[in-house]
Every structure is written in C-alpha cells, then in structure tokens.
C-alpha cells in the first residue's frame, strides 16, 4: 500500500473514531484550543454560506498543496453545492501557505484580492481547478503564472478591480515577496493557525452550534464527512 493510501486510511479511521466516540460532546481540550484560535474576526469575504448555519467548518489551505487541491475538488465542492447552499454549513477559508511551496503565498494574494471584490469563490475555484498548471510552470513566470486563470474567471471590469488590489504584490528574482495590501489578512490567518499548532494542510475544524471538535489534518472523502455532518445535524 502506498504512503498516501496509508495516510488516507489513518485520517478516515480518526474521523470515524470522532463520530463513534463523540457524537454529542466535543472534548473540552479541543474546545479550548479552537476557541483560542477563533479570537479575532472571521474574514467574512472568504466565507461561504450563512453565518447562522448550525455547522461551521474552518479550512486552513495552501493553494499549491496537492492534498488541499484534492480535498477541495473531491470534498469541499460537493459540500458547497449542497450543504453550504442549503444553509447547513458555514464554510470559512483561512490561508496557511507553507514555506516549502514557492508560489502558495502569491496564490493566496490573488484570492484575497478577489475576496475584497466579492469574487472569492470563483477565483479560489479557478486556482484549485488549474493547480497543476500554474504550480508546475510557475518558475518560468513567477509574477504571472496565476494571472491568466484569475483573469479567465472574471469579467474585464472585475479583473481590473482585483488587479488594482494586487499592486505591489510582487516576487523578486530571489523569490522574495514584497509586501502589499492583502498580506495583513494572510498573516492574520497564519497566526490563527499557529495558535492551534497547525503544521500541515489541509487542516479543518468542525463546530456544531459553537462547540468545536478537534482539528483534523488531511483530506477526507465527502461521503464520510457527510455522514459526520448528518449525525451532528440529527442532534436536538
């Protein structure tokens, strides 16, 4: 069995244990850790669904992370189209670009700029849908590797607004990032992740009516996550 397969089985076993052992009561320690990470305001422009939904799911992502891309495509997209759209889940995105990924911070900048114009979902989807293309060929054009995909997802007027917010968001020849307006929100997300000792992506936290379950690292198939969410929703 391959290492990714072993990893996935471990994740599935962990989630199954949560469902079996904690159907009604999240652990006190997990609640304390997650509540500490929840200090500060949520970035509403990077959230989908209704804030009054009974379930909140926070996902810490790195746009260059292959596991994040798989989790988005195979799990989050069907959840967005159903449980988020139906008002059952409030999905909150937080950025956690890993140092080993050269272009993940720049990708996060594009998404944060788009979020400020109300176009978070379409640009996030465009970057995840085309992750292999812009991450593989980014070394040839680190400034513009994501730009064509962002541009294709927006109208000309929308892209112009996003591009203005990206002013100064550059990478020099030494792959060093110059600071720009959207960096503050990315740093805020990173600080939140560090409070819960996050060290890999994706990491996600489910809360039911304000009570958080332990953070889970790695992806999980939509049918299993749906089973967990349905069990939460069945509680009175």
N, C-alpha and C positions, 0 to 999 in steps of 0.2 A: 504493500500500500504506500502510495506517495505521501510525502510530508504534508502537502496541502490537504490531502484526504484525511490524514490523522488529525490535523488541526481542526478541520470542519467537524469531525466526529466528536472531538473534545468540546467544541463550542456547543454542539447540539445536545450533548449529554449535560452540560452545565445549565443550559436553558431548561431542559426537561426537569432537572432537579429543582430549579426555581419554581416551576409550575406545580410539581408534586409536593414540595416541602413548604412553600409559602403562598398558598392560594389566596389567603386573606390578609396576611400580616407581613409587610416588608420588615426586614431586620432593622433594629434601632440603630446599629452602627452604620448601615448603608444610608439610612435616612439622614443621619448627622453629616456624613461625608457629602452626600448630594446636596443637602440644604446649604452647606458652606459654599459649594460650587455655584449655587444658584444666586449668591449675593450679586447685586447689580442688576440692571435692567436687561431684559431679553431684547435681542435685536429683532424687533418685530418685522423689519423689512426682509429678513432672511428666514421667516417662518411661514408655514403654510397651514391653512385651516383656521378653525375657530379657537381663540384662547380659552373659551369656556368649555371646550371638549373635555369629557371625563378623563381621557388619557393624554398625557404629554409624552412625546418621545424626542429626546435630545440626541442628536448625532454629531459627533466630532469627526470631521472628514479632512482628508488630504486629497486634492483633486488629481494628483499624479499617482496616488496609491492604487495599484490594481485591485486589491481586495475591496477598497472603497467603491471603485467603479462597478465591481461585480455586485456588491451589496445594494448599490443604487439601482442598477438595472434589474436585478432579479427579485429584490425585496421592496425597496422603497417606492419604486414606480408603481407597482400594483397596489401598494398601500395608499399612495397619493390619489390614485384614480378611484379608490373605493372608500376606505375608512376615513381618510382626510376629507375627501369631498362630501362624505355623509355626516361630518361633524362628530365622528367618534374619536379621532386622534388629532392632536395639535402637534405638528412636526416642526422642530426647531433645529436649524443648522448652525453649527459652530465650526470655525476654521481651526485646524491644528496641523499646519504644514510641517512636515518632518524635515530635519536638516539634510537627510540623505537624498532628498528629492530636489533637484536644482530649480525646477520651474513651478513647484507647487505654490509658492508664495505669489508668484506673478499671476497664476491662475486664480488664486483667491482674491487678488486685487480686482481682476475683471468682474468676478461675481459680486464682490462688494460694491463696486461702482454701479453695476447693473441693478443691484438691490435698492440703491438710493433713488433709482428712477422707477421703481416698481416692476422691474423685469428680472427679479432673482430667479424664478423658476425656469424660464426659457433659456437663460444663459447657463445656469447650472446643468440643465439637461443637455445643452449643446456641447459643453466641455466634457461631460461624462460620456456622452454618445460617441465622441471623437477622441477619447483619451489616448488611444494608442497612436493616433496620427500626430497630434501635437507634441506628445512627450517623446516620441521616437525621433522626430525631426527637429526638435527644439534647438539642438546645438547649432544648426545651420542658421537660425534666425531667432535668437532668444527674445528679441523685442516683439516680433510679430507672429510668433508661432501659434498663438491662440486667437489672434485678431480676426482672421478670416471666418472662424467658426462663430465667434461672437457676432460679427457683422452679419453673417447669413441668418442668424436667429432673430434679428431686429429689423425694424423699418429704418430707412436712412435717417429720419429725424430722431428716432430712439437711439440709434448708434452714435449719432453726433453728441447727444447728451452724455452718454456713457463715456465716450472718448474724452470729453472735456474733464470729467472727473478723474480720468487716468493721467492727467497732465502731471509730469514729474515722476510717474511710476516707471522707472527705468532700471535696466540692468547694465552695468558697465562691462568692459572687456574682461575684468577679473571675476565676473559673475557676482558682483556685489550690488546689493539693492540700494537705490536711492529712495529716501523716504518720500511719501506722498500722502494725500488727504485720507485715503481709505485705510492706511496702515493702523490707525488707532483702534479701529474696531477689530481688526485681525489680532492685534496684541491683547485686546480685552478677552477674546475667545481663548487665546493660548493661556492666559493667566487663569481663566476658569478651569481649563483642562489640567493645569499643573496643580490646582488645589485638590484634585481627586487622584493625583499621581498618574495621570494618563501617560502612557509611553508607546501606544500603538494605535493605528487607525484601521478600520473604523472602530470607535467605541461609542456605545449608545446606552442611554439611561431611560427607562420607562418609569413614569409616575402615574399612579391612579388616584385621582381626586386629591392631589397634592402630596401623596405619600410615595417616595421613590424606592424602587428596587435597586439592588446592587448593580453597578456598571458592568456591562458585558463588552468584552473586546472581541472583534472579529465579526464576520457576517453570519447570517442565519437565513435559511430558506423562508420565503413568505408563508407557506402553509404552516410551518411550526410557529412562526411569530404570530400569525393569525390565530392559531389555537390558544396561545398565551393571552392575546388581547381579548379574545372571546370569553375566556374564563374570567378575566377582570371585569368585562362588561356585564357578565351574568351576576355579579355580586349586587347585593342590595344594602 
